[in-house]
Amino acid sequence: MYIFIDESGIHKSVDNSVYVLVYIETDNYDFLNKEILKIEKELKIKEFHWAETVWVIKEKFINKVLKLDFNVKIAVFDNPIKPHLELERILSHMLIEKNIDYVYIDGKKPKWYERKIKNILRSKNISVHKLKTVKSSQYPCIRIADMVAGLTRSFYDSKNLNKIEKYYRRLVKKIIITVK
């Protein structure tokens, strides 16, 4: 199993922050990577990023990605938050699986931040060598986490609900747990 973690809105002082853990079964990993690259090629985009993509492309990307096989755990917090404390707390409660191959966190993090996360992994008997902080360009599946985080935050912030709600309702079928 591969786990991809992304967040949205953690630097804001209002609305909501979201942490997303996307779970991908090992036998689906290569297939999903290829599918994300294929979808991006069809949409003529270099790589999907929620904050940098126009709505028409977001909508097409969401439509295609929600047809793929993955599961999600989501944590939603009212802002303002202390991101490193919330991620540490939420990982302690949401990262409970034993058959984990790798945990990828989007974005370069400071060493102290990685050490905190490694302590959580150790406490759960998960090898710290399985943790990697990565750029979204390196791993297509991290872009699924980015999409889910952006979609979820927009839903909870009630931004453009007329556009967002139908996609969030489809996403709900993939959600294992939501913590608010």
C-alpha positions in Angstrom: 0.0 0.0 0.0 1.2 3.5 -0.9 0.0 6.5 1.0 0.1 10.1 -0.4 -0.4 13.0 1.9 -1.3 16.6 0.9 -2.9 19.5 2.6 -4.8 22.6 1.6 -5.4 25.9 3.3 -3.0 25.3 6.2 -1.6 28.9 5.9 -4.9 30.6 6.0 -6.2 32.4 9.1 -9.9 31.8 8.2 -12.1 29.0 6.8 -10.7 25.5 6.9 -7.5 23.5 6.6 -7.6 20.0 5.1 -5.2 17.1 5.4 -5.7 14.2 3.0 -4.3 10.7 3.1 -4.8 8.9 -0.2 -4.5 5.1 0.0 -3.5 3.2 -3.1 -3.2 -0.6 -3.1 0.2 -1.8 -4.2 -1.2 -3.6 -7.3 -2.9 -0.4 -8.5 0.1 1.9 -8.0 1.7 1.6 -11.4 -1.6 1.6 -13.2 -2.8 4.8 -11.4 0.5 6.6 -12.1 0.1 5.8 -15.8 -3.6 6.9 -15.7 -2.8 10.3 -14.1 -0.1 10.9 -16.8 -2.6 9.9 -19.5 -5.3 12.2 -18.1 -2.9 15.1 -18.0 -1.7 14.4 -21.5 -5.4 14.3 -22.8 -6.0 17.6 -21.0 -2.8 19.1 -22.4 -1.5 20.1 -19.0 2.0 19.5 -17.7 0.8 18.4 -14.3 -2.4 19.0 -12.3 -2.2 21.4 -9.3 -5.5 22.5 -7.7 -4.4 26.1 -7.0 -3.0 26.7 -10.5 -5.6 25.0 -12.7 -8.6 26.7 -14.2 -12.1 25.4 -13.4 -12.8 23.8 -16.8 -9.6 21.7 -16.6 -10.2 20.9 -12.9 -13.7 19.6 -13.7 -12.4 17.3 -16.5 -9.5 16.1 -14.3 -11.9 15.4 -11.3 -14.3 13.6 -13.5 -11.7 11.2 -14.8 -9.8 10.7 -11.5 -12.9 9.9 -9.5 -13.4 6.9 -11.7 -10.0 5.4 -10.6 -9.5 3.0 -7.7 -8.2 4.6 -4.5 -9.4 5.4 -1.0 -9.1 8.5 1.1 -8.9 9.6 4.7 -9.6 13.3 5.3 -9.1 15.6 8.3 -10.7 19.0 8.3 -9.7 21.8 10.8 -11.0 25.3 11.5 -8.3 27.8 10.9 -6.0 29.1 12.2 -4.0 26.0 13.0 -0.4 25.0 13.7 0.2 22.8 10.7 3.1 20.7 12.1 1.1 19.9 15.3 -2.1 19.0 13.4 -0.3 16.8 10.9 1.5 15.0 13.8 -1.8 14.6 15.7 -3.8 13.4 12.7 -1.2 10.9 11.5 -1.2 9.3 14.9 -4.9 8.6 14.6 -5.3 8.0 10.9 -2.2 6.1 9.8 -3.1 2.7 11.3 -2.4 0.2 8.5 0.4 -2.3 8.7 1.0 -3.2 5.1 2.5 0.2 4.1 5.1 0.2 1.3 5.7 4.0 1.3 4.3 7.2 2.7 4.8 10.2 0.4 4.2 13.8 1.7 3.8 16.6 -0.8 6.4 19.4 -0.6 9.8 19.8 0.9 9.7 19.9 4.7 12.3 21.0 7.2 14.4 18.3 8.9 12.7 18.8 12.3 9.3 18.3 10.6 10.4 15.0 9.0 11.8 13.9 12.4 8.4 14.4 14.0 6.7 12.3 11.3 9.4 9.6 11.6 8.8 9.4 15.4 5.1 8.7 14.6 6.0 6.0 12.1 8.4 4.4 14.6 5.7 4.4 17.3 3.5 2.4 14.8 6.4 0.0 13.9 6.6 1.4 10.4 10.1 1.8 9.0 11.1 5.4 8.7 12.8 4.6 5.3 9.2 4.4 4.0 8.7 8.2 4.4 9.6 10.5 1.6 8.8 14.2 1.1 8.4 14.7 -2.6 7.6 17.2 -5.3 4.3 16.7 -7.0 6.1 16.5 -10.3 7.9 13.4 -9.2 4.9 11.2 -8.3 1.7 11.5 -10.3 -0.4 9.9 -7.5 0.5 12.8 -5.2 -1.6 14.9 -7.6 -4.7 12.8 -6.6 -4.1 13.9 -3.0 -3.8 17.5 -4.2 -7.1 17.3 -6.1 -8.8 15.7 -3.1 -7.4 18.3 -0.7 -8.5 21.2 -2.9 -11.9 19.8 -3.6 -12.5 19.0 0.1 -11.4 22.4 1.3 -13.5 24.2 -1.3 -16.5 22.1 -0.2 -16.0 22.8 3.5 -15.3 26.5 2.8 -18.6 26.6 0.8 -16.7 28.1 -2.2 -18.5 27.6 -5.5 -20.8 24.9 -4.0 -22.9 24.9 -7.2 -19.8 23.6 -9.0 -18.1 21.6 -6.2 -20.8 19.8 -4.4 -21.6 17.2 -7.1 -17.9 16.2 -7.3 -17.6 16.1 -3.5 -20.6 13.8 -3.3 -18.9 11.4 -5.7 -15.7 11.6 -3.7 -17.6 10.6 -0.5 -17.8 7.1 -1.9 -14.0 6.8 -1.7 -13.7 8.2 1.8 -12.8 5.7 4.5 -13.0 8.3 7.3 -13.5 12.1 7.7 -12.4 13.8 10.9 -13.8 17.3 11.4 
